[in-house]
Amino acid sequence: MTQTHATQAQATQTQATQTQAAPKFYPAPSALKTPNDLSAEAVQKVVEAVNPLIADAFAVYLKTKNFHWHLSGSHFRDYHLMLDEQADQLLGSTDPLAERVRKLGGGTLKSVSQISQLQTVQDNNAEFVTPLDMLTELMNDNRSLAASQRAAHEVCDDNRDFATASLLEVIIDETERRTWFLFEAAQGLEHTK
């Protein structure tokens, strides 16, 4: 192997290792470290609790759009519209959460690779998913989101970050509403074609 090829191979391996390393969001670079009255430890805990919520919101957003695009069946129009509304709501939650992280002086997501490193929700790349399975999977994903959001809320409360906790209360309510709608839409669906 020539020196050039060895150097290129090392660069590729280093890039792959950097891609796999867990992203670090705190402390933020000094130019991005917004001052506030919370302790550095409190900010770090909140940042570490909120960034995975953003990653999961993006992951469930994309899965919801996937199912919206690939839906089939007799309830197509109703489910297609509902999933579009839910996707918009999920995407809409990402900016306020990311901005809270930045207001606290932390860093937030920068790429799809960071989303994939932090997300806890599983992707679905199946060629075909039945409408009942779509609704059930999204319902369970939203239940999981709500549990993570509640845990993050507790971290915010414990660290006196009441503004992020307040924001999370609204987002938890939206998540529970999506879960409710998905649950009700799936009722009796196994008996339809």
HELIX and SHEET records of a PDB file:
HELIX    1   1 GLN A    3  GLN A   20  1                                  18    
HELIX    2   2 SER A   30  LEU A   32  5                                   3    
HELIX    3   3 ALA A   40  HIS A   70  1                                  31    
HELIX    4   4 PHE A   76  LYS A  103  1                                  28    
HELIX    5   5 VAL A  112  LEU A  118  1                                   7    
HELIX    6   6 PRO A  131  ASP A  158  1                                  28    
HELIX    7   7 PHE A  162  ALA A  186  1                                  25    
HELIX    8   8 LEU A  189  HIS A  191  5                                   3    
END                                                                             
